[in-house]
Structure formats: C-alpha cells, structure tokens
Amino acid sequence: MAGIDQDSAKRFHDGDHEALQEVIGQYQGSVFGIGLKLLGSVDDAKDYSQDVFVHAYEKRHRFDPERPFEPWFFKLALNLGRQRLRKRREIPKSDGMPVEIVEETAEKGLMENERKEFVQNALQKLKPKYRECLALRFEADMKLHEIAELLGIPIETVKTRLRRGLMAFKEHYEKAGGYCELQKS
C-alpha cells in the first residue's frame, strides 16, 4: 500500500497544514469508500470522511512519527466508523452511489446505477465485521497481514471474515436480483 512518506507523516504530527493536505489527497478516496461501505449512503460517507480527517488532525499528537502512518490512520478511521454504527443500530437505506454518466446511452447508465445500488444494498446487509474487512481490503487496498495487525486479530481470522463476507455478499446480491461470480484466488 503506497502512502505518505515518513517526512510527511512527521510534518503531519507536528501540525503542518501542507502535510494535512497531502494526507487528505492520498486517502480521501479510500476513506470515502470505507464510509460508503460501512454506513451505506453517500451523505453519511461524505460526513464521515470529513470527520475522519478532522479527527485525525486533532489526534495527531497520539501518532508516533517513528512508526508507519497508515495503520494508525486507518485504525482511527475504522474506530470512527464503528462508533457511528453503534450510535445508529439500524441498517441504513442506501441512497445509491454517485454515478457520472458519460456513456452513449442513458439505458447503460441506468443499468450501471442499478448494479451499484444492488452492491450497496448487499453490503449493508453484511455484519459490520465483514464489511470492515472488505472495506479495508478493497477500498484501502490493505494486505491481509496489515488488516490483521490493524484489527488485532490473527491473519486466519481475516481470511475467514473476507471469505464469509464475500459469500454473504454474493448471496444478498443475487437475492436482490444481481448476478455475480466470485473467483477463487
């Protein structure tokens, strides 16, 4: 996982606003994706993303600049997402994902939007522990050992959660009318 360099991480720790901008530039897509997968709506994901960066900057003194930045940052982001899920206690309704339609036909765009809606709805039906692993793996592009370290669980548990999460996702997705074929790796 490519991230910010140690110099930028140290400057972030020291309160440098340019380093904060580097952090935002590097991680905003991943954080938004995690928020969307955990929380289920674009508006909630936007609010979550903004709060993650504000919270990280406020808590930057807790980051040890001699250690890698990403595990600390994503742990903070994940904890904030968990906190929001605990406060809600219900499965949110998805308002869809933003889709910029640049295809030749509106039909193609509508079909893609429908597929994304199926994906988001299926994700929201998963247990949070499965959504977390899937979001960290596919949105934050973290390796299995990084997820295990971040969550404080054995790597075999990460593999199990990913496998069960993918299978449960497939089941919910297909029940909603979508079709997917999960590939064995």
MDTraj code that builds the backbone (N, CA, C; nanometers):
import mdtraj as md
import numpy as np

residues = "MET ALA GLY ILE ASP GLN ASP SER ALA LYS ARG PHE HIS ASP GLY ASP HIS GLU ALA LEU GLN GLU VAL ILE GLY GLN TYR GLN GLY SER VAL PHE GLY ILE GLY LEU LYS LEU LEU GLY SER VAL ASP ASP ALA LYS ASP TYR SER GLN ASP VAL PHE VAL HIS ALA TYR GLU LYS ARG HIS ARG PHE ASP PRO GLU ARG PRO PHE GLU PRO TRP PHE PHE LYS LEU ALA LEU ASN LEU GLY ARG GLN ARG LEU ARG LYS ARG ARG GLU ILE PRO LYS SER ASP GLY MET PRO VAL GLU ILE VAL GLU GLU THR ALA GLU LYS GLY LEU MET GLU ASN GLU ARG LYS GLU PHE VAL GLN ASN ALA LEU GLN LYS LEU LYS PRO LYS TYR ARG GLU CYS LEU ALA LEU ARG PHE GLU ALA ASP MET LYS LEU HIS GLU ILE ALA GLU LEU LEU GLY ILE PRO ILE GLU THR VAL LYS THR ARG LEU ARG ARG GLY LEU MET ALA PHE LYS GLU HIS TYR GLU LYS ALA GLY GLY TYR CYS GLU LEU GLN LYS SER".split()
xyz = np.array([
    [0.0852, -0.1164, 0.0000],
    [0.0000, 0.0000, 0.0000],
    [0.0901, 0.1230, 0.0000],
    [0.0796, 0.2021, -0.1035],
    [0.1579, 0.3250, -0.1115],
    [0.0867, 0.4337, -0.0314],
    [0.1613, 0.5054, 0.0451],
    [0.1017, 0.6099, 0.1270],
    [0.1933, 0.7294, 0.1357],
    [0.1723, 0.8091, 0.2375],
    [0.2586, 0.9253, 0.2541],
    [0.3927, 0.8808, 0.3098],
    [0.4964, 0.9583, 0.2829],
    [0.6299, 0.9214, 0.3296],
    [0.6485, 0.9619, 0.4765],
    [0.7565, 0.9138, 0.5369],
    [0.7828, 0.9395, 0.6790],
    [0.7987, 1.0887, 0.7084],
    [0.8591, 1.1618, 0.6157],
    [0.8757, 1.3058, 0.6356],
    [0.7394, 1.3751, 0.6437],
    [0.6495, 1.3401, 0.5534],
    [0.5145, 1.3977, 0.5549],
    [0.4405, 1.3578, 0.6818],
    [0.4586, 1.2319, 0.7247],
    [0.3936, 1.1844, 0.8469],
    [0.4432, 1.2638, 0.9682],
    [0.5733, 1.2906, 0.9733],
    [0.6286, 1.3689, 1.0843],
    [0.5755, 1.5115, 1.0800],
    [0.5709, 1.5696, 0.9608],
    [0.5185, 1.7062, 0.9481],
    [0.3705, 1.7111, 0.9867],
    [0.2949, 1.6073, 0.9511],
    [0.1542, 1.5979, 0.9921],
    [0.1457, 1.5971, 1.1440],
    [0.2281, 1.5144, 1.2050],
    [0.2318, 1.5051, 1.3517],
    [0.2599, 1.6408, 1.4154],
    [0.3470, 1.7177, 1.3508],
    [0.3851, 1.8486, 1.4039],
    [0.2846, 1.9583, 1.3715],
    [0.1786, 1.9263, 1.2970],
    [0.0736, 2.0240, 1.2693],
    [0.0883, 2.1004, 1.1399],
    [0.1718, 2.0554, 1.0500],
    [0.1933, 2.1212, 0.9206],
    [0.0677, 2.1057, 0.8332],
    [0.0109, 2.2187, 0.7901],
    [-0.1120, 2.2157, 0.7101],
    [-0.0901, 2.1584, 0.5709],
    [0.0293, 2.1760, 0.5142],
    [0.0580, 2.1157, 0.3836],
    [0.0603, 1.9632, 0.3945],
    [0.1135, 1.9122, 0.5050],
    [0.1147, 1.7671, 0.5271],
    [-0.0282, 1.7154, 0.5434],
    [-0.1131, 1.7935, 0.6094],
    [-0.2542, 1.7558, 0.6211],
    [-0.3162, 1.7458, 0.4821],
    [-0.2870, 1.8399, 0.3954],
    [-0.3389, 1.8356, 0.2586],
    [-0.2880, 1.7117, 0.1839],
    [-0.1623, 1.6739, 0.2086],
    [-0.1088, 1.5515, 0.1475],
    [-0.1856, 1.4295, 0.1958],
    [-0.2150, 1.4252, 0.3257],
    [-0.2902, 1.3131, 0.3828],
    [-0.4292, 1.3068, 0.3193],
    [-0.4945, 1.4207, 0.3106],
    [-0.6284, 1.4249, 0.2503],
    [-0.6211, 1.3797, 0.1042],
    [-0.5261, 1.4324, 0.0302],
    [-0.5119, 1.3953, -0.1104],
    [-0.4856, 1.2468, -0.1299],
    [-0.4056, 1.1897, -0.0420],
    [-0.3684, 1.0488, -0.0547],
    [-0.4820, 0.9547, -0.0148],
    [-0.5585, 0.9912, 0.0884],
    [-0.6516, 0.8947, 0.1471],
    [-0.7992, 0.9276, 0.1311],
    [-0.8348, 1.0395, 0.0709],
    [-0.9764, 1.0764, 0.0675],
    [-1.0623, 0.9740, -0.0071],
    [-1.0121, 0.9182, -0.1153],
    [-1.0891, 0.8177, -0.1884],
    [-1.1120, 0.6919, -0.1071],
    [-1.0082, 0.6456, -0.0414],
    [-1.0199, 0.5244, 0.0412],
    [-1.1139, 0.5476, 0.1588],
    [-1.1004, 0.6617, 0.2234],
    [-1.1843, 0.6914, 0.3400],
    [-1.3306, 0.7024, 0.2976],
    [-1.3556, 0.7700, 0.1860],
    [-1.4933, 0.7802, 0.1376],
    [-1.5488, 0.6411, 0.1066],
    [-1.4691, 0.5577, 0.0398],
    [-1.5130, 0.4223, 0.0068],
    [-1.5433, 0.3394, 0.1302],
    [-1.4582, 0.3510, 0.2317],
    [-1.4829, 0.2793, 0.3572],
    [-1.6117, 0.3304, 0.4203],
    [-1.6286, 0.4620, 0.4232],
    [-1.7500, 0.5202, 0.4810],
    [-1.8751, 0.4747, 0.4081],
    [-1.8678, 0.4688, 0.2761],
    [-1.9830, 0.4256, 0.1977],
    [-2.0160, 0.2799, 0.2256],
    [-1.9145, 0.1973, 0.2351],
    [-1.9382, 0.0550, 0.2615],
    [-1.9879, 0.0313, 0.4040],
    [-1.9343, 0.1054, 0.4996],
    [-1.9769, 0.0861, 0.6380],
    [-2.1132, 0.1495, 0.6665],
    [-2.1366, 0.2684, 0.6137],
    [-2.2526, 0.3464, 0.6533],
    [-2.3678, 0.3439, 0.5533],
    [-2.3385, 0.3176, 0.4256],
    [-2.4433, 0.2911, 0.3301],
    [-2.4980, 0.4062, 0.2491],
    [-2.4679, 0.5295, 0.2815],
    [-2.5212, 0.6383, 0.1997],
    [-2.4101, 0.7368, 0.1655],
    [-2.4278, 0.8033, 0.0538],
    [-2.3287, 0.8998, 0.0073],
    [-2.3154, 1.0138, 0.1075],
    [-2.4274, 1.0642, 0.1568],
    [-2.4221, 1.1759, 0.2518],
    [-2.3495, 1.1357, 0.3799],
    [-2.3807, 1.0170, 0.4323],
    [-2.3125, 0.9704, 0.5534],
    [-2.1637, 0.9501, 0.5278],
    [-2.1293, 0.8989, 0.4102],
    [-1.9883, 0.8764, 0.3764],
    [-1.9134, 1.0090, 0.3639],
    [-1.9773, 1.1108, 0.3078],
    [-1.9147, 1.2430, 0.2984],
    [-1.8890, 1.3009, 0.4375],
    [-1.9917, 1.2942, 0.5234],
    [-1.9757, 1.3448, 0.6603],
    [-1.8670, 1.2680, 0.7344],
    [-1.8705, 1.1371, 0.7199],
    [-1.7716, 1.0508, 0.7834],
    [-1.6307, 1.0864, 0.7366],
    [-1.6133, 1.1028, 0.6050],
    [-1.4813, 1.1343, 0.5505],
    [-1.4272, 1.2636, 0.6095],
    [-1.5100, 1.3642, 0.6110],
    [-1.4673, 1.4923, 0.6673],
    [-1.4298, 1.4765, 0.8149],
    [-1.5128, 1.4044, 0.8887],
    [-1.4863, 1.3850, 1.0311],
    [-1.3576, 1.3062, 1.0554],
    [-1.3282, 1.2099, 0.9688],
    [-1.2055, 1.1313, 0.9849],
    [-1.0833, 1.2221, 0.9775],
    [-1.0790, 1.3097, 0.8785],
    [-0.9620, 1.3966, 0.8635],
    [-0.9525, 1.4999, 0.9757],
    [-1.0659, 1.5531, 1.0171],
    [-1.0655, 1.6476, 1.1297],
    [-1.0192, 1.5760, 1.2562],
    [-1.0752, 1.4587, 1.2796],
    [-1.0399, 1.3806, 1.3986],
    [-0.8918, 1.3415, 1.3970],
    [-0.8427, 1.2984, 1.2822],
    [-0.7016, 1.2601, 1.2715],
    [-0.6116, 1.3798, 1.3027],
    [-0.6477, 1.4954, 1.2515],
    [-0.5655, 1.6135, 1.2758],
    [-0.5699, 1.6522, 1.4241],
    [-0.6879, 1.6433, 1.4841],
    [-0.6998, 1.6750, 1.6267],
    [-0.6230, 1.5757, 1.7142],
    [-0.6144, 1.4511, 1.6711],
    [-0.5491, 1.3452, 1.7496],
    [-0.4071, 1.3160, 1.7015],
    [-0.3519, 1.4017, 1.6168],
    [-0.2205, 1.3764, 1.5569],
    [-0.1100, 1.3587, 1.6601],
    [-0.1253, 1.4193, 1.7784],
    [-0.0235, 1.4045, 1.8827],
    [-0.0145, 1.2604, 1.9340],
    [-0.1189, 1.1809, 1.9106],
    [-0.1172, 1.0397, 1.9520],
    [-0.0428, 0.9509, 1.8520],
    [-0.0155, 1.0044, 1.7350],
    [0.0578, 0.9300, 1.6330],
    [0.2066, 0.9367, 1.6629],
    [0.2732, 0.8215, 1.6582],
    [0.4184, 0.8145, 1.6773],
    [0.4834, 0.8258, 1.5398],
    [0.5486, 0.9399, 1.5094],
    [0.6051, 0.9589, 1.3758],
    [0.7190, 0.8634, 1.3410],
    [0.7636, 0.7844, 1.4364],
    [0.8662, 0.6837, 1.4077],
    [0.8051, 0.5535, 1.3560],
    [0.6743, 0.5456, 1.3609],
    [0.6038, 0.4253, 1.3142],
    [0.5312, 0.4557, 1.1835],
    [0.4891, 0.3528, 1.1108],
    [0.4152, 0.3767, 0.9859],
    [0.2829, 0.4504, 1.0114],
    [0.2481, 0.5371, 0.9205],
    [0.1299, 0.6225, 0.9343],
    [-0.0009, 0.5481, 0.9070],
    [-0.0046, 0.4655, 0.8016],
    [-0.1289, 0.4052, 0.7562],
    [-0.2014, 0.3231, 0.8637],
    [-0.1328, 0.2351, 0.9370],
    [-0.2063, 0.1583, 1.0381],
    [-0.2735, 0.2481, 1.1423],
    [-0.2013, 0.3507, 1.1869],
    [-0.2591, 0.4436, 1.2845],
    [-0.3806, 0.5142, 1.2245],
    [-0.3665, 0.5647, 1.1028],
    [-0.4723, 0.6417, 1.0380],
    [-0.5965, 0.5559, 1.0128],
    [-0.5775, 0.4374, 0.9560],
    [-0.6930, 0.3542, 0.9250],
    [-0.7579, 0.2974, 1.0510],
    [-0.6819, 0.2761, 1.1561],
    [-0.7404, 0.2331, 1.2832],
    [-0.8312, 0.3435, 1.3370],
    [-0.7829, 0.4673, 1.3308],
    [-0.8617, 0.5811, 1.3745],
    [-0.9892, 0.5915, 1.2898],
    [-0.9762, 0.5771, 1.1584],
    [-1.0915, 0.5861, 1.0682],
    [-1.1917, 0.4740, 1.0968],
    [-1.1418, 0.3538, 1.1154],
    [-1.2289, 0.2402, 1.1421],
    [-1.3017, 0.2573, 1.2752],
    [-1.2316, 0.3037, 1.3763],
    [-1.2960, 0.3263, 1.5062],
    [-1.4062, 0.4310, 1.4966],
    [-1.3843, 0.5348, 1.4186],
    [-1.4865, 0.6368, 1.3990],
    [-1.6083, 0.5774, 1.3277],
    [-1.5845, 0.4920, 1.2285],
    [-1.6948, 0.4250, 1.1597],
    [-1.7717, 0.3326, 1.2527],
    [-1.7022, 0.2586, 1.3358],
    [-1.7675, 0.1698, 1.4332],
    [-1.8533, 0.2500, 1.5307],
    [-1.7989, 0.3628, 1.5737],
    [-1.8716, 0.4490, 1.6667],
    [-2.0034, 0.4962, 1.6040],
    [-1.9989, 0.5340, 1.4777],
    [-2.1212, 0.5769, 1.4090],
    [-2.2207, 0.4626, 1.3947],
    [-2.1710, 0.3431, 1.3648],
    [-2.2611, 0.2283, 1.3521],
    [-2.3272, 0.1957, 1.4861],
    [-2.2514, 0.2049, 1.5942],
    [-2.3094, 0.1778, 1.7268],
    [-2.4180, 0.2784, 1.7608],
    [-2.3979, 0.4023, 1.7206],
    [-2.4977, 0.5062, 1.7506],
    [-2.6270, 0.4849, 1.6734],
    [-2.6187, 0.4281, 1.5549],
    [-2.7372, 0.4110, 1.4712],
    [-2.8203, 0.2888, 1.5011],
    [-2.7583, 0.1750, 1.5119],
    [-2.8214, 0.0464, 1.5412],
    [-2.9177, -0.0043, 1.4348],
    [-2.9401, 0.0665, 1.3268],
    [-3.0261, 0.0144, 1.2216],
    [-2.9464, 0.0060, 1.0926],
    [-2.9948, -0.0756, 1.0025],
    [-2.9307, -0.0856, 0.8713],
    [-2.9801, 0.0318, 0.7892],
    [-2.8891, 0.1163, 0.7429],
    [-2.9321, 0.2332, 0.6673],
    [-2.9828, 0.1968, 0.5285],
    [-3.0716, 0.2777, 0.4783],
    [-3.1154, 0.2647, 0.3397],
    [-3.0121, 0.3341, 0.2538],
    [-2.9749, 0.2720, 0.1464],
    [-2.8759, 0.3313, 0.0567],
    [-2.9423, 0.4343, -0.0318],
    [-2.8745, 0.5470, -0.0503],
    [-2.9260, 0.6449, -0.1458],
    [-2.8496, 0.6335, -0.2773],
    [-2.7815, 0.5221, -0.2957],
    [-2.7084, 0.4985, -0.4196],
    [-2.5694, 0.5568, -0.4135],
    [-2.4945, 0.5316, -0.5157],
    [-2.3589, 0.5832, -0.5239],
    [-2.3558, 0.6884, -0.6335],
    [-2.2660, 0.7846, -0.6200],
    [-2.2608, 0.8858, -0.7249],
    [-2.2173, 0.8225, -0.8564],
    [-2.2895, 0.8528, -0.9602],
    [-2.2577, 0.7966, -1.0909],
    [-2.2519, 0.9117, -1.1900],
    [-2.1383, 0.9259, -1.2541],
    [-2.1272, 1.0247, -1.3605],
    [-2.1470, 0.9494, -1.4912],
    [-2.2570, 0.9753, -1.5546],
    [-2.2895, 0.9009, -1.6754],
    [-2.2299, 0.9724, -1.7963],
    [-2.1310, 0.9078, -1.8549],
    [-2.0689, 0.9627, -1.9743],
    [-2.0810, 0.8635, -2.0887],
    [-2.1612, 0.7574, -2.0674],
    [-2.1797, 0.6575, -2.1703],
    [-2.2681, 0.7121, -2.2816],
    [-2.2736, 0.6360, -2.3903],
    [-2.3517, 0.6793, -2.5064],
    [-2.5010, 0.6798, -2.4780],
    [-2.5492, 0.5868, -2.3994],
    [-2.6937, 0.5792, -2.3809],
    [-2.7312, 0.5912, -2.2345],
    [-2.8485, 0.6459, -2.2113],
    [-2.8988, 0.6595, -2.0748],
    [-2.9293, 0.5216, -2.0169],
    [-2.9701, 0.4281, -2.1010],
    [-3.0030, 0.2927, -2.0547],
    [-2.8813, 0.2268, -1.9896],
    [-2.7684, 0.2404, -2.0538],
    [-2.6459, 0.1823, -1.9999],
    [-2.6130, 0.2439, -1.8632],
    [-2.6296, 0.3730, -1.8531],
    [-2.6055, 0.4422, -1.7266],
    [-2.7021, 0.3985, -1.6182],
    [-2.8279, 0.3808, -1.6540],
    [-2.9276, 0.3368, -1.5568],
    [-2.8974, 0.1950, -1.5078],
    [-2.8544, 0.1098, -1.5981],
    [-2.8202, -0.0274, -1.5590],
    [-2.7014, -0.0280, -1.4626],
    [-2.6024, 0.0553, -1.4905],
    [-2.4852, 0.0638, -1.4020],
    [-2.5260, 0.1171, -1.2648],
    [-2.6128, 0.2170, -1.2628],
    [-2.6599, 0.2729, -1.1367],
    [-2.7369, 0.1674, -1.0570],
    [-2.8165, 0.0890, -1.1260],
    [-2.8916, -0.0181, -1.0602],
    [-2.7966, -0.1224, -1.0013],
    [-2.6921, -0.1571, -1.0757],
    [-2.5943, -0.2536, -1.0265],
    [-2.5267, -0.1997, -0.9000],
    [-2.4887, -0.0743, -0.9015],
    [-2.4245, -0.0150, -0.7839],
    [-2.5194, -0.0126, -0.6646],
    [-2.6467, 0.0104, -0.6913],
    [-2.7473, 0.0085, -0.5849],
    [-2.7564, -0.1332, -0.5249],
    [-2.7577, -0.2364, -0.6116],
    [-2.7586, -0.3744, -0.5640],
    [-2.6362, -0.4017, -0.4757],
    [-2.5189, -0.3553, -0.5222],
    [-2.3948, -0.3764, -0.4478],
    [-2.4048, -0.3108, -0.3107],
    [-2.4459, -0.1852, -0.3075],
    [-2.4521, -0.1134, -0.1806],
    [-2.5532, -0.1756, -0.0852],
    [-2.6688, -0.2153, -0.1364],
    [-2.7695, -0.2783, -0.0518],
    [-2.7204, -0.4116, 0.0032],
    [-2.6524, -0.4892, -0.0804],
    [-2.5984, -0.6177, -0.0343],
    [-2.4927, -0.5959, 0.0736],
    [-2.4068, -0.4960, 0.0561],
    [-2.3041, -0.4669, 0.1561],
    [-2.3658, -0.4291, 0.2902],
    [-2.4734, -0.3539, 0.2874],
    [-2.5354, -0.3086, 0.4117],
    [-2.6014, -0.4214, 0.4897],
    [-2.6248, -0.5337, 0.4244],
    [-2.6852, -0.6483, 0.4926],
    [-2.5805, -0.7364, 0.5613],
    [-2.4540, -0.7095, 0.5360],
    [-2.3471, -0.7878, 0.5985],
    [-2.3246, -0.7436, 0.7418],
    [-2.2723, -0.8346, 0.8217],
    [-2.2317, -0.7996, 0.9578],
    [-2.1195, -0.6959, 0.9486],
    [-2.1156, -0.6003, 1.0409],
    [-2.0105, -0.4976, 1.0367],
    [-1.8690, -0.5538, 1.0313],
    [-1.8420, -0.6653, 1.0990],
    [-1.7064, -0.7192, 1.0978],
    [-1.6659, -0.7660, 0.9582],
    [-1.7626, -0.8104, 0.8782],
    [-1.7329, -0.8497, 0.7414],
    [-1.7154, -0.7259, 0.6527],
    [-1.8035, -0.6274, 0.6713],
    [-1.7919, -0.5030, 0.5935],
    [-1.6591, -0.4348, 0.6198],
    [-1.6136, -0.4348, 0.7458],
    [-1.4849, -0.3735, 0.7801],
    [-1.3711, -0.4381, 0.7014],
    [-1.3664, -0.5706, 0.7066],
    [-1.2589, -0.6416, 0.6353],
    [-1.2652, -0.6173, 0.4855],
    [-1.3848, -0.6219, 0.4286],
    [-1.3986, -0.5983, 0.2851],
    [-1.3578, -0.4553, 0.2491],
    [-1.3979, -0.3590, 0.3308],
    [-1.3637, -0.2189, 0.3032],
    [-1.2131, -0.1967, 0.3136],
    [-1.1508, -0.2532, 0.4163],
    [-1.0060, -0.2360, 0.4314],
    [-0.9304, -0.3032, 0.3174],
    [-0.9785, -0.4183, 0.2749],
    [-0.9092, -0.4911, 0.1681],
    [-0.9289, -0.4255, 0.0317],
    [-1.0528, -0.3899, 0.0005],
    [-1.0822, -0.3447, -0.1352],
    [-1.0883, -0.1936, -0.1509],
    [-1.1123, -0.1192, -0.0456],
    [-1.1126, 0.0276, -0.0555],
    [-0.9784, 0.0863, -0.0135],
    [-0.9234, 0.0352, 0.0967],
    [-0.7944, 0.0871, 0.1438],
    [-0.6781, 0.0106, 0.0820],
    [-0.7075, -0.0964, 0.0088],
    [-0.6070, -0.1768, -0.0601],
    [-0.5014, -0.2309, 0.0366],
    [-0.5476, -0.2692, 0.1547],
    [-0.4552, -0.3216, 0.2556],
    [-0.4309, -0.4698, 0.2322],
    [-0.3133, -0.5141, 0.2664],
    [-0.2763, -0.6551, 0.2593],
    [-0.3363, -0.7273, 0.3805],
    [-0.3471, -0.8588, 0.3711],
    [-0.4092, -0.9366, 0.4778],
    [-0.3387, -0.9172, 0.6115],
    [-0.2049, -0.9191, 0.6102],
    [-0.1327, -0.9034, 0.7368],
    [-0.1520, -0.7629, 0.7951],
    [-0.1709, -0.6634, 0.7094],
    [-0.1954, -0.5272, 0.7581],
    [-0.3329, -0.5174, 0.8239],
    [-0.4324, -0.5830, 0.7642],
    [-0.5667, -0.5849, 0.8221],
    [-0.5639, -0.6565, 0.9567],
    [-0.4933, -0.7696, 0.9619],
    [-0.4832, -0.8459, 1.0865],
    [-0.4206, -0.7606, 1.1968],
    [-0.3136, -0.6928, 1.1638],
    [-0.2465, -0.6072, 1.2617],
    [-0.3375, -0.4932, 1.3058],
    [-0.4033, -0.4300, 1.2101],
    [-0.4907, -0.3173, 1.2399],
    [-0.6061, -0.3576, 1.3312],
    [-0.6682, -0.4718, 1.3008],
    [-0.7829, -0.5166, 1.3788],
    [-0.7436, -0.5937, 1.5042],
    [-0.6161, -0.6308, 1.5136],
    [-0.5710, -0.7062, 1.6302],
    [-0.6237, -0.8480, 1.6325],
    [-0.6342, -0.9078, 1.5146],
    [-0.6839, -1.0452, 1.5036],
    [-0.5854, -1.1259, 1.4199],
    [-0.5879, -1.2593, 1.4336],
    [-0.4988, -1.3424, 1.3527],
    [-0.5311, -1.3315, 1.2036],
    [-0.4311, -1.3530, 1.1219],
    [-0.4487, -1.3440, 0.9762],
    [-0.5507, -1.4467, 0.9275],
    [-0.5573, -1.5615, 0.9911],
    [-0.6563, -1.6629, 0.9524],
    [-0.7979, -1.6121, 0.9760],
    [-0.8176, -1.5326, 1.0801],
    [-0.9489, -1.4741, 1.1067],
    [-0.9837, -1.3731, 0.9981],
    [-0.8846, -1.2957, 0.9542],
    [-0.9071, -1.2014, 0.8434],
    [-0.9498, -1.2787, 0.7199],
    [-0.8796, -1.3860, 0.6882],
    [-0.9143, -1.4661, 0.5705],
    [-1.0564, -1.5210, 0.5818],
    [-1.0909, -1.5677, 0.7003],
    [-1.2248, -1.6224, 0.7225],
    [-1.3306, -1.5148, 0.7048],
    [-1.3065, -1.3973, 0.7635],
    [-1.4038, -1.2886, 0.7515],
    [-1.4189, -1.2429, 0.6068],
    [-1.3083, -1.2370, 0.5351],
    [-1.3174, -1.1984, 0.3941],
    [-1.3960, -1.3028, 0.3146],
    [-1.3638, -1.4293, 0.3369],
    [-1.4332, -1.5361, 0.2643],
    [-1.5823, -1.5364, 0.2985],
    [-1.6154, -1.5311, 0.4272],
    [-1.7560, -1.5314, 0.4675],
    [-1.8273, -1.4044, 0.4218],
    [-1.7569, -1.2934, 0.4290],
    [-1.8143, -1.1673, 0.3831],
    [-1.8452, -1.1701, 0.2350],
    [-1.7524, -1.2235, 0.1556],
    [-1.7750, -1.2329, 0.0107],
    [-1.8896, -1.3283, -0.0220],
    [-1.8957, -1.4392, 0.0490],
    [-2.0033, -1.5351, 0.0235],
    [-2.1388, -1.4767, 0.0641],
    [-2.1441, -1.4100, 0.1787],
    [-2.2691, -1.3474, 0.2228],
    [-2.3082, -1.2348, 0.1273],
    [-2.2077, -1.1591, 0.0819],
    [-2.2355, -1.0534, -0.0156],
    [-2.2986, -1.1127, -0.1407],
    [-2.2389, -1.2200, -0.1920],
    [-2.2895, -1.2839, -0.3135],
    [-2.4345, -1.3286, -0.2939],
    [-2.4626, -1.3877, -0.1789],
    [-2.5978, -1.4354, -0.1505],
    [-2.6976, -1.3195, -0.1504],
    [-2.6659, -1.2114, -0.0795],
    [-2.7558, -1.0957, -0.0726],
    [-2.7702, -1.0276, -0.2082],
    [-2.6605, -1.0192, -0.2800],
    [-2.6608, -0.9550, -0.4116],
    [-2.7503, -1.0312, -0.5087],
    [-2.7365, -1.1625, -0.5093],
    [-2.8166, -1.2437, -0.6008],
    [-2.9638, -1.2456, -0.5602],
    [-2.9926, -1.2429, -0.4288],
    [-3.1319, -1.2365, -0.3835],
    [-3.1991, -1.1086, -0.4313],
    [-3.1202, -1.0016, -0.4398],
    [-3.1746, -0.8727, -0.4828],
    [-3.1914, -0.8664, -0.6350],
    [-3.1463, -0.9693, -0.7052],
    [-3.1635, -0.9716, -0.8498],
    [-3.0363, -0.9504, -0.9289],
    [-2.9254, -0.9319, -0.8595],
    [-2.7968, -0.9162, -0.9285],
    [-2.7347, -1.0520, -0.9559],
    [-2.6340, -1.0530, -1.0373],
    [-2.5607, -1.1767, -1.0659],
    [-2.4141, -1.1485, -1.0480],
    [-2.3474, -1.2378, -0.9753],
    [-2.2024, -1.2228, -0.9646],
    [-2.1376, -1.3597, -0.9530],
    [-2.0154, -1.3660, -0.9979],
    [-1.9396, -1.4892, -0.9902],
    [-1.8104, -1.4550, -0.9172],
    [-1.7943, -1.5112, -0.7987],
    [-1.6732, -1.4861, -0.7215],
    [-1.5655, -1.5805, -0.7687],
    [-1.4499, -1.5251, -0.7927],
    [-1.3383, -1.6055, -0.8414],
    [-1.2560, -1.6565, -0.7250],
    [-1.2120, -1.7772, -0.7351],
    [-1.1201, -1.8336, -0.6347],
    [-0.9820, -1.7791, -0.6589],
    [-0.9146, -1.7387, -0.5516],
    [-0.7774, -1.6872, -0.5715],
    [-0.6749, -1.7779, -0.5118],
])
top = md.Topology()
chain = top.add_chain()
for i, resn in enumerate(residues, 1):
    res = top.add_residue(resn, chain, resSeq=i)
    for name in ("N", "CA", "C"):
        top.add_atom(name, md.element.get_by_symbol(name[0]), res)
traj = md.Trajectory(xyz[None], top)
